[in-house]
Amino acid sequence: MGLCGDTTSPMREEERRPTDVVWLIFFFLFLALLIFIAAFALVYGDPLRLVNGYDSFGNVCGSSNADMADHNDSRMSLSGYDTTDRRYVFFFDVQDLSGSTKVCVKECPDQTLHTFQDIQDFYLRTGSQLCRYDYTKHEEDINKMQSINARQANESLPSPECPSLPVYHSDPVLNRCVPVEGEGPAGLVYNLYGYLNSLDILEQVLADLYASWHLVLIFIFITLGISCVVMLLLHYMAGLVSYAIMIAVMIVSTALTVLLWWSYISVHLQLDNAPLDQILEETVRNERALLIYAIIATIMTVALLALVLYVRPHITMVAELFKHAGACLTRHPGLLLQPVITFFVLLAFFLFWVWVLMSLATAKHLRSSRLQTTLQEVINNNSAILSEGDDTNLTFMRTPQRILEYVDPSWVRSMWWVWVLGLVWVAEFILACQQMIIASAVSTYYFSRQEGRGKVRHPIWWSWRTLLLYHLGTVAKGSLLITLCKLPRLLIQWITKKCKDPEHSCARCGLRLCCCCLWCFEHFLKYMNHNAYTVTATRGTAFCESAKIAWRVVLTNMLQVATVNSIGDLTIFLAKITVTALVCCIALPVLHANPTLHLYAVPLIVTAVFAFFITHCVFSVYEMAVDTLFLCFSDDYNTYDTTDGRELVADKELYEFMVKHEDIDRKNSRKPRRRDPPETIRFKEGAV
């Protein structure tokens, strides 16, 4: 059966009907669910809570907190306080972190403060107020309290507005003021680092990602620039660039491997030289991640070297293959802009997805509780310090304040899985739309000279129109199949990491085998999706019918697929790896040198994933052009018969290229015959 039935002419638009409508409706319903989750996260979440933390009154440090200022509760007058210039969280009592009052400060104490006067002097010198935000309103009461017994009150009597004395010399760690080594009683610093390490791992990861988002964005644009340059060079100098890709992939992959081992060793030495009670769990995770990256990079470098050795003898064929694909792109240069459009759509989606993810991590509701604030309560709790006969004569002019805590509702966690599923499905959908457009334009270009086929003046615009009017459902169904195959593989990889005990070695082996099988099946599905989109673009059939037709064509030309298509796809894959590795070589030293990042392995892997997505988006123009040309040629020749008077749509040069690199006697074909010599073929005049 041919690609287009009895004739190879693409279906006219008036004969088309919308395909896979049910799947399109399902996709739109899923998008509605994603919009609901995004709205919930953006309303109740604030990514700044991950990075800067928040005080006891619900104020996010380094933020205006304008959304909390509109309330009428006098007991919450400190909620909604503008802390734009106060970036660090300061604990009033570092020996009782769970019950301590927290405020936002401009600077952490740069020396140990033993008295209230020292706190006042520190404020006058730096402008960083360590007391509560309303402390200045009650200086009269504080002065009266200090006059009762100046020595005890000044040195040991705690005040609700100010921290417990002494206040230790501190440095900011994860935007929290942490006493430096040697300050305070034994175990104090250990407890503080233990508190920081107890923070949710996902929140720590997202905090570093939020702090480095601008760097990741720069690396993404660098990826786009390098990818476009390589694609243009491949278009005009296919032979030379093919050799250059072989050399570059070996150099860049080796350089990235060396950089990863260097980063791992430097972090390892840093941990070896750090006191045990001052080691952040984030740094330990960073060391482990870099070790895993380095091992994987080493294995991949060896594998890439083997691929280069395999592709090198076929480099002439690769150059010819790209030459024929380039002829189509030369006829329709607008196709070269398609990946740029896809890039900006993907970039906007990725940025929105990450922002909502960080908002979802902080989508918590506020819970209030009473805070002991009056001076009389403090005096009663410290009656041993004051004499029973002292006349305090203190006035209390304020209402007791309440503290606010952010509580994480358990049901929000279920939204994470839906949001991750949305990332994979929507990203695959966007890429599939590009593949459908390219396949439609290339197939239109190929069959444009056939008799009875109306000329399409603007193939790219026609491809866009056909996709939007008729085939979005097919794209949604194809991208969902990839998603349903990819998510179980990611879940199995996560379970494999959890099975660390030696007694689970058999389970780990089985899980890795399943993961490998799913990976192979996923890439097979991707290849079949490419071909199915080509059939849909040409014939107008639904996804399953298109996949069935494409499979028959591929099966008929199995060995030619292995020799021609695989070599071209391997070369494009090496180009993707080269660009991705080059961007990672740039990103790794920059992220490593950033002092605000502790788990910079996360921004690095995010950069690598986004870079590969972008390179895949750019180079898929050539990939889809090659696959579509091959499928169109195979069907063109399968339906060609020397006795029916029909001419072969392919030109002589393309036919000779296909025959030259075919190593198979077509004995497995439905029409068991060899490729006919070029002199016996009736070709259409002009070039394809």
HUQUI-V364585 format. One record per residue. N is the residue number from 1. RES is the residue in one small letter. SS is DSSP state (h for helix, s for strand, l for the rest). PHI is phi as a letter, one per 40 degrees, with the letter a starting at -180 (999 if undefined). Layout:
((N/RES/SS/PHI) (N/RES/SS/PHI))
This chain:
((1/m/l/999) (2/g/l/c) (3/l/l/c) (4/c/l/b) (5/g/l/g) (6/d/l/c) (7/t/l/b) (8/t/l/c) (9/s/l/c) (10/p/l/c) (11/m/l/c) (12/r/l/c) (13/e/h/c) (14/e/h/c) (15/e/h/c) (16/r/l/c) (17/r/l/b) (18/p/l/d) (19/t/l/b) (20/d/l/f) (21/v/h/c) (22/v/h/d) (23/w/h/c) (24/l/h/c) (25/i/h/c) (26/f/h/c) (27/f/h/c) (28/f/h/c) (29/l/h/c) (30/f/h/c) (31/l/h/c) (32/a/h/c) (33/l/h/c) (34/l/h/c) (35/i/h/c) (36/f/h/c) (37/i/h/c) (38/a/h/c) (39/a/h/c) (40/f/h/c) (41/a/h/c) (42/l/h/c) (43/v/h/c) (44/y/h/b) (45/g/l/b) (46/d/l/a) (47/p/l/d) (48/l/h/c) (49/r/h/c) (50/l/h/c) (51/v/h/c) (52/n/h/c) (53/g/l/g) (54/y/s/a) (55/d/l/c) (56/s/l/c) (57/f/s/b) (58/g/l/g) (59/n/l/c) (60/v/s/c) (61/c/l/c) (62/g/l/g) (63/s/l/b) (64/s/l/c) (65/n/l/f) (66/a/h/c) (67/d/h/c) (68/m/h/b) (69/a/l/c) (70/d/l/c) (71/h/l/a) (72/n/l/b) (73/d/l/c) (74/s/h/c) (75/r/h/c) (76/m/h/b) (77/s/l/c) (78/l/l/c) (79/s/l/c) (80/g/l/g) (81/y/l/c) (82/d/l/c) (83/t/l/b) (84/t/l/d) (85/d/l/c) (86/r/l/b) (87/r/l/c) (88/y/s/b) (89/v/s/c) (90/f/s/b) (91/f/s/c) (92/f/l/c) (93/d/l/b) (94/v/l/c) (95/q/l/c) (96/d/l/b) (97/l/l/c) (98/s/l/c) (99/g/l/b) (100/s/l/c) (101/t/l/c) (102/k/s/b) (103/v/s/b) (104/c/s/c) (105/v/s/b) (106/k/l/c) (107/e/l/b) (108/c/l/c) (109/p/l/d) (110/d/l/c) (111/q/l/a) (112/t/l/c) (113/l/s/b) (114/h/l/c) (115/t/l/b) (116/f/h/c) (117/q/h/c) (118/d/h/c) (119/i/h/c) (120/q/h/c) (121/d/h/c) (122/f/h/c) (123/y/h/c) (124/l/h/c) (125/r/h/c) (126/t/h/b) (127/g/l/g) (128/s/l/c) (129/q/l/c) (130/l/l/c) (131/c/l/c) (132/r/l/c) (133/y/l/c) (134/d/l/c) (135/y/h/c) (136/t/h/c) (137/k/h/c) (138/h/h/b) (139/e/h/c) (140/e/h/c) (141/d/h/c) (142/i/h/c) (143/n/h/c) (144/k/h/c) (145/m/h/c) (146/q/h/c) (147/s/h/c) (148/i/h/c) (149/n/l/a) (150/a/h/d) (151/r/h/c) (152/q/h/c) (153/a/h/c) (154/n/h/c) (155/e/h/b) (156/s/l/b) (157/l/l/c) (158/p/l/c) (159/s/l/b) (160/p/l/c) (161/e/l/c) (162/c/l/b) (163/p/l/c) (164/s/l/c) (165/l/l/c) (166/p/l/c) (167/v/s/c) (168/y/l/c) (169/h/l/d) (170/s/s/b) (171/d/s/b) (172/p/s/c) (173/v/s/b) (174/l/l/f) (175/n/l/g) (176/r/s/b) (177/c/s/c) (178/v/s/b) (179/p/s/d) (180/v/l/c) (181/e/l/c) (182/g/l/g) (183/e/l/c) (184/g/l/g) (185/p/l/c) (186/a/l/c) (187/g/l/g) (188/l/h/c) (189/v/h/c) (190/y/h/c) (191/n/h/c) (192/l/h/c) (193/y/h/c) (194/g/h/c) (195/y/h/c) (196/l/h/c) (197/n/h/c) (198/s/l/c) (199/l/l/c) (200/d/l/d) (201/i/h/c) (202/l/h/c) (203/e/h/c) (204/q/h/c) (205/v/h/c) (206/l/h/c) (207/a/h/c) (208/d/h/c) (209/l/h/c) (210/y/h/c) (211/a/h/c) (212/s/l/b) (213/w/h/c) (214/h/h/c) (215/l/h/c) (216/v/h/c) (217/l/h/c) (218/i/h/c) (219/f/h/c) (220/i/h/c) (221/f/h/c) (222/i/h/c) (223/t/h/c) (224/l/h/c) (225/g/h/c) (226/i/h/c) (227/s/h/c) (228/c/h/c) (229/v/h/c) (230/v/h/c) (231/m/h/c) (232/l/h/c) (233/l/h/c) (234/l/h/c) (235/h/h/c) (236/y/h/c) (237/m/l/b) (238/a/h/c) (239/g/h/c) (240/l/h/c) (241/v/h/c) (242/s/h/c) (243/y/h/c) (244/a/h/c) (245/i/h/c) (246/m/h/d) (247/i/h/c) (248/a/h/c) (249/v/h/c) (250/m/h/c) (251/i/h/c) (252/v/h/c) (253/s/h/c) (254/t/h/c) (255/a/h/c) (256/l/h/c) (257/t/h/c) (258/v/h/c) (259/l/h/c) (260/l/h/c) (261/w/h/c) (262/w/h/c) (263/s/h/c) (264/y/h/c) (265/i/h/c) (266/s/h/c) (267/v/h/c) (268/h/h/c) (269/l/h/c) (270/q/h/c) (271/l/h/c) (272/d/h/c) (273/n/h/c) (274/a/l/c) (275/p/l/c) (276/l/h/c) (277/d/h/c) (278/q/h/b) (279/i/l/b) (280/l/l/c) (281/e/h/c) (282/e/h/c) (283/t/h/c) (284/v/h/c) (285/r/h/c) (286/n/h/c) (287/e/h/c) (288/r/h/c) (289/a/h/c) (290/l/h/c) (291/l/h/c) (292/i/h/c) (293/y/h/d) (294/a/h/c) (295/i/h/c) (296/i/h/c) (297/a/h/c) (298/t/h/c) (299/i/h/c) (300/m/h/c) (301/t/h/c) (302/v/h/c) (303/a/h/c) (304/l/h/c) (305/l/h/c) (306/a/h/c) (307/l/h/c) (308/v/h/c) (309/l/h/c) (310/y/h/c) (311/v/h/c) (312/r/h/d) (313/p/l/c) (314/h/l/b) (315/i/h/c) (316/t/h/c) (317/m/h/c) (318/v/h/c) (319/a/h/c) (320/e/h/c) (321/l/h/c) (322/f/h/c) (323/k/h/c) (324/h/h/c) (325/a/h/c) (326/g/h/c) (327/a/h/c) (328/c/h/c) (329/l/h/c) (330/t/h/c) (331/r/h/c) (332/h/l/b) (333/p/l/c) (334/g/l/c) (335/l/h/c) (336/l/h/c) (337/l/h/c) (338/q/h/d) (339/p/h/c) (340/v/h/c) (341/i/h/c) (342/t/h/c) (343/f/h/d) (344/f/h/c) (345/v/h/c) (346/l/h/c) (347/l/h/c) (348/a/h/c) (349/f/h/c) (350/f/h/c) (351/l/h/c) (352/f/h/c) (353/w/h/c) (354/v/h/c) (355/w/h/c) (356/v/h/c) (357/l/h/c) (358/m/h/c) (359/s/h/c) (360/l/h/c) (361/a/h/c) (362/t/l/b) (363/a/l/c) (364/k/l/b) (365/h/s/b) (366/l/s/c) (367/r/s/b) (368/s/s/b) (369/s/s/a) (370/r/s/c) (371/l/l/b) (372/q/l/c) (373/t/l/b) (374/t/l/c) (375/l/h/c) (376/q/h/c) (377/e/h/c) (378/v/h/c) (379/i/h/c) (380/n/h/c) (381/n/h/c) (382/n/l/b) (383/s/l/c) (384/a/l/c) (385/i/l/c) (386/l/l/c) (387/s/l/c) (388/e/l/c) (389/g/l/c) (390/d/l/c) (391/d/l/c) (392/t/l/c) (393/n/l/f) (394/l/l/c) (395/t/l/b) (396/f/l/b) (397/m/l/b) (398/r/l/b) (399/t/l/c) (400/p/l/d) (401/q/l/c) (402/r/s/b) (403/i/s/c) (404/l/s/b) (405/e/s/b) (406/y/s/c) (407/v/s/b) (408/d/l/c) (409/p/l/c) (410/s/h/c) (411/w/h/c) (412/v/h/c) (413/r/h/d) (414/s/h/c) (415/m/h/c) (416/w/h/d) (417/w/h/c) (418/v/h/c) (419/w/h/c) (420/v/h/c) (421/l/h/d) (422/g/h/c) (423/l/h/d) (424/v/h/c) (425/w/h/c) (426/v/h/c) (427/a/h/c) (428/e/h/c) (429/f/h/c) (430/i/h/c) (431/l/h/c) (432/a/h/c) (433/c/h/c) (434/q/h/c) (435/q/h/c) (436/m/h/c) (437/i/h/c) (438/i/h/c) (439/a/h/c) (440/s/h/c) (441/a/h/c) (442/v/h/c) (443/s/h/c) (444/t/h/c) (445/y/h/c) (446/y/h/c) (447/f/h/c) (448/s/h/c) (449/r/h/c) (450/q/l/c) (451/e/l/c) (452/g/l/g) (453/r/l/c) (454/g/l/c) (455/k/l/c) (456/v/l/b) (457/r/l/c) (458/h/l/b) (459/p/h/d) (460/i/h/c) (461/w/h/c) (462/w/h/c) (463/s/h/c) (464/w/h/d) (465/r/h/c) (466/t/h/c) (467/l/h/c) (468/l/h/c) (469/l/h/c) (470/y/h/b) (471/h/h/b) (472/l/h/c) (473/g/h/c) (474/t/h/c) (475/v/h/c) (476/a/h/c) (477/k/h/c) (478/g/h/c) (479/s/h/c) (480/l/h/c) (481/l/h/c) (482/i/h/c) (483/t/h/c) (484/l/h/c) (485/c/h/c) (486/k/h/c) (487/l/h/c) (488/p/h/d) (489/r/h/c) (490/l/h/c) (491/l/h/c) (492/i/h/c) (493/q/h/c) (494/w/h/c) (495/i/h/c) (496/t/h/c) (497/k/h/c) (498/k/h/c) (499/c/l/c) (500/k/l/c) (501/d/l/c) (502/p/h/d) (503/e/h/c) (504/h/h/c) (505/s/h/c) (506/c/h/c) (507/a/h/c) (508/r/h/c) (509/c/h/c) (510/g/h/c) (511/l/h/c) (512/r/h/c) (513/l/h/c) (514/c/h/c) (515/c/h/c) (516/c/h/c) (517/c/h/c) (518/l/h/c) (519/w/h/c) (520/c/h/c) (521/f/h/c) (522/e/h/c) (523/h/h/c) (524/f/h/c) (525/l/h/c) (526/k/h/c) (527/y/h/c) (528/m/h/c) (529/n/h/c) (530/h/h/d) (531/n/h/c) (532/a/h/c) (533/y/h/c) (534/t/h/c) (535/v/h/c) (536/t/h/c) (537/a/h/c) (538/t/h/c) (539/r/h/c) (540/g/l/g) (541/t/l/c) (542/a/l/c) (543/f/h/c) (544/c/h/c) (545/e/h/c) (546/s/h/c) (547/a/h/c) (548/k/h/c) (549/i/h/c) (550/a/h/c) (551/w/h/c) (552/r/h/c) (553/v/h/c) (554/v/h/c) (555/l/h/c) (556/t/h/c) (557/n/l/b) (558/m/h/d) (559/l/h/c) (560/q/h/c) (561/v/h/d) (562/a/h/c) (563/t/h/c) (564/v/h/c) (565/n/h/c) (566/s/h/c) (567/i/h/c) (568/g/h/c) (569/d/h/c) (570/l/h/c) (571/t/h/c) (572/i/h/c) (573/f/h/c) (574/l/h/c) (575/a/h/c) (576/k/h/c) (577/i/h/c) (578/t/h/c) (579/v/h/c) (580/t/h/c) (581/a/h/c) (582/l/h/c) (583/v/h/c) (584/c/h/c) (585/c/h/c) (586/i/h/c) (587/a/h/c) (588/l/h/d) (589/p/h/c) (590/v/h/c) (591/l/h/c) (592/h/h/c) (593/a/l/c) (594/n/l/c) (595/p/l/c) (596/t/l/c) (597/l/l/b) (598/h/l/b) (599/l/l/b) (600/y/h/c) (601/a/h/c) (602/v/h/c) (603/p/h/d) (604/l/h/c) (605/i/h/c) (606/v/h/c) (607/t/h/c) (608/a/h/c) (609/v/h/c) (610/f/h/c) (611/a/h/c) (612/f/h/c) (613/f/h/d) (614/i/h/c) (615/t/h/c) (616/h/h/c) (617/c/h/c) (618/v/h/c) (619/f/h/c) (620/s/h/c) (621/v/h/c) (622/y/h/c) (623/e/h/c) (624/m/h/c) (625/a/h/c) (626/v/h/c) (627/d/h/c) (628/t/h/c) (629/l/h/c) (630/f/h/c) (631/l/h/c) (632/c/h/c) (633/f/h/c) (634/s/h/c) (635/d/h/c) (636/d/h/d) (637/y/h/c) (638/n/h/c) (639/t/l/c) (640/y/l/c) (641/d/l/a) (642/t/l/c) (643/t/l/c) (644/d/l/c) (645/g/l/g) (646/r/l/c) (647/e/l/c) (648/l/s/c) (649/v/l/c) (650/a/l/c) (651/d/l/c) (652/k/h/c) (653/e/h/c) (654/l/h/c) (655/y/h/c) (656/e/h/c) (657/f/h/c) (658/m/h/c) (659/v/h/c) (660/k/h/c) (661/h/l/b) (662/e/l/b) (663/d/l/b) (664/i/l/b) (665/d/l/c) (666/r/l/c) (667/k/l/c) (668/n/l/c) (669/s/l/c) (670/r/l/c) (671/k/l/b) (672/p/l/c) (673/r/l/a) (674/r/l/c) (675/r/l/c) (676/d/l/c) (677/p/l/d) (678/p/h/d) (679/e/h/c) (680/t/h/c) (681/i/l/c) (682/r/l/c) (683/f/s/c) (684/k/l/c) (685/e/l/c) (686/g/l/g) (687/a/l/c) (688/v/l/c))
